[in-house]
Every structure is written in C-alpha cells, then in structure tokens.
Amino acid sequence: MPVIVVPTNKFEDLKAIYKEFTEALPVIFFEKDTYEHFGLIQVQGQEIHVYRCEKEMHQLHITLQGGVPVLVEGSYSIKKH
C-alpha cells in the first residue's frame, strides 16, 4: 500500500522540518512564530527555500535535493535577503 505524504505547515523544531517538509508552502509556523515564503534560490542543482519571520528578523533556509530536505539553517538578519 503506498504511503501518502501530506505536507504540514507546523514545525516544532528543525528535526520536524527535516522529517516533514516536502514542498514549498506559502506560510509555515516554526517555534511559535510565522514564517512567510520569501523566495527560492537555485545553487548547483539544489533548491533553497527562504522563509522569513519579520517579527524575529529571522530567516530559515531549507535546502532540498530531489525534493528531500538535506539542510535546514537559520540566520538572523535585519535586511531581507
């Protein structure tokens, strides 16, 4: 029986993002904050989805390779980038 993966937009920690993130969503909730999808960067065949929380001036970079998360990084930034 095939397993159907349903994307969620709520993540309690980085481990949950690795386990459950399957596609870009317009908004995700991470550690009680709201992050909006800010853009997509392509680097050497990898998709990096950028999410931004204006309240915390924090960004999440979720790197996908073949549709699978391979790296999740957070960074604080006053500027959007």
Secondary structure, DSSP 8 states (H G I E B T S, - for coil): --------SEESSHHHHHHH--S--SEEEETTEEEEEEEEEEETTEEEEEEEETTTTEEEEEEEETTEEEEEEEEE-SS--
